């Protein structure tokens, strides 16, 4: 399903440099740029369309573009959904139109799973043109009341691992997986 990022998230809404430095027990500013790059990489690893979690962390705006209206509902990816900004479509004359909210309701705003745009009783989707991306749903997603602690903790652990082990190979070192590792923190929150 084609998803396009319109307005990206602010990484500071997930984890600030100061929070990461406190976690790393770093007092100097010498590595600030390096730590900020690790924060961005760790967030990108779990956030948004390509992230492991399949959800939006900080507020961000996306467009979902579909070839047609899908049955009686449209699944909106990247929970939690904050709002639907618009549902647009190319009509049979190939003119972009905005679908009135009188035709649909949004179910699952702020919920754990994917939200849905559902046809109201007695309504039908309008006729559409013949294009690859006829239906354009613009939506805002992310946690409004702060990213859940397990996600923030997992991101901190990823930043810590990158900061401590800056190379992919460590010579003469033993490896032990800590209990409550990143996967264990994130798995219950993953969207399938």
JOLINTA-V342983 format. One record per residue. RES is the residue in one small letter. SS is DSSP state (h for helix, s for strand, l for the rest). PSI is psi in degrees with one decimal (999 if undefined). BURIAL is # if it has 16 or more other ideal C-beta (glycine too) atoms within 10 Angstrom, else .. Layout:
RES,SS,PSI,BURIAL ; RES,SS,PSI,BURIAL
This chain:
x,l,122.3,. ; x,s,117.7,. ; x,s,132.2,. ; x,s,127.3,. ; x,s,123.6,. ; x,s,-47.2,. ; x,s,111.1,. ; x,l,165.3,. ; x,l,159.7,# ; x,l,114.2,. ; x,h,-31.6,# ; x,h,-22.6,. ; x,h,-15.2,# ; x,l,-54.6,# ; x,l,120.4,# ; x,l,162.0,. ; x,h,-41.4,# ; x,h,-41.4,. ; x,h,-41.9,# ; x,h,-43.0,# ; x,h,-37.6,# ; x,h,-42.0,. ; x,h,-40.4,# ; x,h,-11.3,# ; x,l,48.2,. ; x,l,123.6,# ; x,l,-26.1,. ; x,l,162.7,. ; x,l,2.0,. ; x,l,-35.7,. ; x,l,16.4,. ; x,h,-47.1,. ; x,h,-41.2,. ; x,h,-46.4,. ; x,h,-40.8,# ; x,h,-36.7,# ; x,h,-35.4,. ; x,h,-38.3,# ; x,h,-48.8,# ; x,h,-43.4,. ; x,h,-42.4,. ; x,h,-40.6,# ; x,h,-46.4,# ; x,h,-30.6,. ; x,h,-29.4,# ; x,h,-15.3,# ; x,s,150.2,# ; x,l,-164.9,# ; x,l,-44.1,. ; x,l,0.4,. ; x,l,153.8,# ; x,l,-33.4,# ; x,l,-28.3,# ; x,l,27.0,# ; x,s,164.9,# ; x,l,133.7,# ; x,l,-72.5,# ; x,l,160.0,# ; x,l,131.6,# ; x,s,151.7,# ; x,s,133.6,# ; x,s,159.9,# ; x,s,129.7,# ; x,s,121.3,# ; x,s,125.1,# ; x,s,153.2,# ; x,l,-24.9,. ; x,l,168.5,. ; x,l,140.0,# ; x,l,93.5,. ; x,l,-133.2,. ; x,l,-1.5,. ; x,s,158.0,. ; x,s,123.0,# ; x,s,130.6,. ; x,s,116.8,# ; x,l,179.3,# ; x,l,58.7,# ; x,s,162.0,# ; x,l,140.3,# ; x,s,132.8,# ; x,s,-48.4,# ; x,s,160.1,. ; x,s,119.0,# ; x,s,-41.3,. ; x,s,155.4,. ; x,s,114.2,# ; x,s,159.3,# ; x,s,156.7,# ; x,s,118.6,# ; x,l,-178.8,. ; x,l,-17.6,. ; x,l,6.3,. ; x,l,35.7,. ; x,l,132.5,. ; x,s,126.4,. ; x,s,155.7,. ; x,s,125.7,. ; x,l,128.7,# ; x,l,141.6,. ; x,h,-9.3,. ; x,h,-18.0,. ; x,h,-20.3,. ; x,s,163.9,# ; x,s,156.6,. ; x,s,127.0,# ; x,s,131.3,. ; x,l,20.1,# ; x,s,130.2,. ; x,l,3.4,. ; x,l,172.3,. ; x,l,-41.8,. ; x,l,-171.7,. ; x,l,139.0,# ; x,s,169.6,# ; x,s,145.4,# ; x,s,117.8,# ; x,s,135.8,# ; x,s,137.8,# ; x,l,156.0,. ; x,l,132.4,. ; x,l,0.0,. ; x,l,158.1,. ; x,l,150.5,. ; x,l,146.7,# ; x,l,163.1,. ; x,l,147.4,. ; x,l,164.9,# ; x,l,-179.6,. ; x,l,92.9,. ; x,l,165.1,. ; x,l,-32.4,. ; x,l,77.6,. ; x,l,-36.1,# ; x,s,128.1,# ; x,s,112.3,# ; x,s,115.6,# ; x,s,127.5,# ; x,s,158.6,# ; x,s,131.1,# ; x,s,162.0,# ; x,l,170.1,# ; x,l,121.0,# ; x,l,-29.9,. ; x,l,26.5,. ; x,l,143.6,. ; x,l,135.9,# ; x,l,144.5,# ; x,h,-41.0,. ; x,h,-35.4,# ; x,h,-45.8,# ; x,h,-42.6,# ; x,h,-41.9,# ; x,h,-40.2,# ; x,h,-42.4,# ; x,h,-41.8,# ; x,h,-39.1,# ; x,h,-43.7,# ; x,h,-43.7,# ; x,h,-41.9,# ; x,h,-43.7,. ; x,h,-37.6,# ; x,h,-41.4,# ; x,h,-37.3,. ; x,l,88.2,. ; x,l,-9.2,. ; x,l,162.9,. ; x,l,-17.5,. ; x,l,130.9,. ; x,l,121.2,. ; x,l,140.2,. ; x,l,45.3,. ; x,l,143.9,. ; x,l,153.9,. ; x,l,132.9,. ; x,l,130.4,. ; x,l,129.0,. ; x,l,146.2,. ; x,l,147.3,. ; x,l,32.0,. ; x,l,175.6,. ; x,h,-46.8,# ; x,h,-39.4,. ; x,h,-33.7,. ; x,h,-36.8,# ; x,h,-29.0,# ; x,h,-43.1,. ; x,h,-16.4,. ; x,h,-1.1,# ; x,l,139.6,. ; x,l,126.9,. ; x,l,999,.
